[in-house]
């Protein structure tokens, strides 16, 4: 190895042709290939760590959303058939009514006013301040008939219900299976403080898997 202070014989008068004794020149293609051969394992481990971290974050967020925003519940009985069947599993949104009002057509879960240790699930038919009346099975709100496509003819109850005006902050609720439903026709209006969620999604059985979006019962 040549020392820096020793003079070397000149092989050319052109300074551009001189290279340090320790230098080597590698064609660009070979350099890239060499770099690729030396880096794959650290790079792969890094990618795995990144994907694992992102997956754990996603799972954690999903658990937080399910635990704090949604609650799985089991339906017992057939009062909401055909929308919901006995023993069906659904998710309810527990916080939706902190950000938006209860609307006609919403399928809500509430503490049974007669026995708050029990929960019921019904559909909202009339809102606070509205007058509800039933004539031969047809529901009228403020004197106008409410279209109810979610009630099949075989589930209709053709009895009458005397007109009643809803108190402030209270709702008239009914099951879609009218001839087999214990609802506001029996126990009266439900105060908003008893309503703690809206049915949003069915997940079991698998043939019922899907959204439970509210049906527009009338033109609001």
C-alpha positions as CSV (number, residue, x, y, z in Angstrom):
1,X,0.0,0.0,0.0
2,X,1.4,3.3,-1.0
3,X,1.8,5.9,1.7
4,X,0.4,9.4,1.0
5,X,3.7,11.2,1.1
6,X,5.5,8.8,-1.3
7,X,5.7,9.8,-5.0
8,X,4.4,7.2,-7.4
9,X,5.5,6.9,-11.0
10,X,3.2,8.8,-13.3
11,X,1.5,6.6,-15.8
12,X,-0.2,9.5,-17.6
13,X,0.2,13.2,-17.9
14,X,-3.5,13.6,-17.5
15,X,-4.7,14.0,-13.8
16,X,-8.2,12.7,-14.8
17,X,-6.7,9.2,-15.3
18,X,-5.3,8.9,-11.7
19,X,-7.2,6.8,-9.2
20,X,-6.4,6.2,-5.5
21,X,-4.7,2.8,-5.0
22,X,-7.6,1.6,-2.8
23,X,-10.4,2.7,-5.2
24,X,-12.4,0.4,-7.3
25,X,-15.1,1.0,-9.9
26,X,-18.2,-1.1,-10.0
27,X,-20.8,-0.8,-12.9
28,X,-24.1,0.6,-11.7
29,X,-26.0,-2.6,-12.3
30,X,-23.7,-4.6,-10.2
31,X,-23.8,-2.0,-7.4
32,X,-27.5,-2.2,-7.2
33,X,-27.5,-6.0,-7.2
34,X,-24.9,-6.0,-4.4
35,X,-27.0,-3.6,-2.3
36,X,-30.1,-5.8,-2.9
37,X,-28.3,-8.9,-1.8
38,X,-27.1,-7.2,1.5
39,X,-30.4,-5.6,2.5
40,X,-33.4,-8.0,2.2
41,X,-33.5,-9.5,5.6
42,X,-33.3,-6.2,7.7
43,X,-35.9,-4.6,5.3
44,X,-38.2,-7.6,5.6
45,X,-38.0,-7.6,9.4
46,X,-38.8,-3.9,9.3
47,X,-41.9,-4.4,7.1
48,X,-43.1,-7.2,9.3
49,X,-42.8,-4.9,12.4
50,X,-44.6,-2.1,10.7
51,X,-47.5,-4.3,9.5
52,X,-47.8,-6.0,13.0
53,X,-47.9,-2.6,14.7
54,X,-50.6,-1.3,12.3
55,X,-52.6,-4.5,12.7
56,X,-52.5,-4.3,16.5
57,X,-53.6,-0.6,16.4
58,X,-56.5,-1.5,14.0
59,X,-57.6,-4.3,16.3
60,X,-57.3,-2.1,19.4
61,X,-59.4,0.6,17.8
62,X,-62.0,-1.9,16.7
63,X,-62.3,-3.2,20.2
64,X,-62.7,0.3,21.6
65,X,-65.4,1.1,19.1
66,X,-67.3,-2.1,19.9
67,X,-67.0,-1.9,23.6
68,X,-67.7,1.8,24.1
69,X,-70.0,2.7,21.1
70,X,-71.7,-0.6,20.3
71,X,-73.3,-3.3,22.4
72,X,-74.2,-6.8,21.2
73,X,-77.7,-7.8,22.4
74,X,-79.9,-10.9,21.8
75,X,-83.5,-10.4,20.7
76,X,-86.0,-12.5,22.6
77,X,-89.5,-12.9,21.2
78,X,-91.1,-12.2,17.9
79,X,-92.6,-8.7,18.4
80,X,-90.3,-7.2,15.8
81,X,-90.8,-9.8,13.2
82,X,-90.2,-10.0,10.3
83,X,-87.3,-7.5,10.8
84,X,-85.9,-9.3,13.8
85,X,-86.4,-13.0,14.8
86,X,-86.4,-14.7,18.1
87,X,-82.8,-15.3,19.4
88,X,-81.3,-13.0,16.7
89,X,-78.1,-11.2,17.6
90,X,-77.7,-7.5,16.8
91,X,-75.5,-4.5,17.6
92,X,-77.0,-1.4,19.1
93,X,-75.4,2.1,19.0
94,X,-75.4,3.3,22.6
95,X,-74.2,6.9,21.9
96,X,-76.1,7.9,18.7
97,X,-78.8,9.8,20.6
98,X,-76.2,12.0,22.2
99,X,-75.5,13.5,18.8
100,X,-78.8,13.3,17.0
101,X,-82.5,13.2,17.9
102,X,-84.7,10.1,18.0
103,X,-86.7,9.9,14.8
104,X,-89.9,8.2,13.7
105,X,-89.1,4.8,12.3
106,X,-86.0,4.2,14.5
107,X,-85.8,0.7,16.1
108,X,-84.8,1.5,19.7
109,X,-83.8,-0.5,22.7
110,X,-85.1,0.8,26.1
111,X,-85.7,-0.1,29.7
112,X,-89.2,-1.5,30.1
113,X,-91.1,1.3,32.0
114,X,-93.1,-1.1,34.1
115,X,-89.9,-3.1,35.1
116,X,-86.6,-1.3,34.4
117,X,-84.7,-4.5,34.9
118,X,-85.9,-5.7,31.5
119,X,-85.1,-4.3,28.0
120,X,-87.5,-4.1,25.1
121,X,-86.9,-3.4,21.4
122,X,-89.6,-1.6,19.4
123,X,-90.1,0.9,16.6
124,X,-90.8,4.6,17.2
125,X,-94.1,5.6,15.8
126,X,-94.9,9.0,17.3
127,X,-92.6,11.8,18.7
128,X,-93.1,14.2,21.7
129,X,-96.1,16.5,21.3
130,X,-97.6,14.4,18.5
131,X,-101.1,12.8,18.7
132,X,-101.3,9.1,17.7
133,X,-104.5,7.2,17.0
134,X,-105.2,3.8,15.5
135,X,-108.3,3.1,13.5
136,X,-108.8,-0.5,12.4
137,X,-105.1,-1.1,12.5
138,X,-104.1,2.0,10.5
139,X,-101.8,4.3,12.5
140,X,-102.6,8.1,12.3
141,X,-100.2,10.7,13.6
142,X,-101.6,14.3,13.9
143,X,-104.5,13.1,11.8
144,X,-102.4,11.7,8.9
145,X,-102.0,8.0,8.2
146,X,-98.5,6.7,8.6
147,X,-97.3,4.3,5.8
148,X,-95.9,1.2,7.4
149,X,-94.3,-1.1,4.7
150,X,-92.5,-3.0,7.5
151,X,-95.8,-4.4,8.8
152,X,-96.9,-7.4,6.7
153,X,-100.7,-7.9,6.3
154,X,-100.6,-11.1,8.3
155,X,-99.1,-9.3,11.3
156,X,-101.6,-6.4,11.3
157,X,-103.8,-5.8,14.4
158,X,-107.1,-4.4,13.2
159,X,-108.2,-3.0,16.6
160,X,-108.5,0.7,17.5
161,X,-106.6,2.9,19.9
162,X,-108.0,6.1,21.2
163,X,-106.1,9.3,20.2
164,X,-103.4,10.2,22.7
165,X,-100.9,13.1,22.7
166,X,-97.4,12.3,23.6
167,X,-96.0,14.1,26.7
168,X,-92.8,16.2,26.3
169,X,-89.7,14.0,25.8
170,X,-91.8,10.8,25.4
171,X,-92.3,8.5,22.5
172,X,-95.0,6.1,21.3
173,X,-93.4,2.7,20.3
174,X,-94.8,-0.4,18.7
175,X,-93.6,-3.8,17.5
176,X,-93.9,-4.6,13.8
177,X,-95.6,-7.8,14.7
178,X,-98.7,-5.9,15.8
179,X,-100.8,-8.9,16.9
180,X,-98.0,-10.2,19.1
181,X,-96.5,-7.1,20.7
182,X,-96.6,-5.6,24.2
183,X,-95.9,-1.9,23.4
184,X,-97.1,1.6,24.0
185,X,-100.7,0.6,23.4
186,X,-100.4,-1.3,26.7
187,X,-97.8,0.4,28.9
188,X,-98.0,3.9,27.4
189,X,-95.3,6.3,26.1
190,X,-91.7,5.7,26.7
191,X,-89.6,8.6,28.2
192,X,-86.4,9.4,26.5
193,X,-84.4,8.6,29.6
194,X,-85.3,4.9,29.2
195,X,-84.1,4.7,25.6
196,X,-80.4,3.7,25.6
197,X,-79.7,2.6,22.0
198,X,-80.7,2.2,18.4
199,X,-80.5,-1.1,16.5
200,X,-78.0,-0.7,13.7
201,X,-76.7,-4.1,12.6
202,X,-77.6,-7.8,12.7
203,X,-74.8,-10.3,12.8
204,X,-76.5,-13.7,13.6
205,X,-77.8,-15.8,12.1
206,X,-75.7,-15.3,9.0
207,X,-78.7,-15.1,6.7
208,X,-79.8,-12.0,8.5
209,X,-76.4,-10.4,8.4
210,X,-76.7,-6.7,7.5
211,X,-77.6,-3.2,8.4
212,X,-80.8,-2.4,10.3
213,X,-81.3,1.1,8.9
214,X,-84.5,3.0,10.0
215,X,-87.4,2.9,7.6
216,X,-88.9,6.2,6.6
217,X,-92.3,5.8,8.1
218,X,-93.6,9.0,6.6
219,X,-92.5,12.3,5.0
220,X,-91.2,14.2,7.9
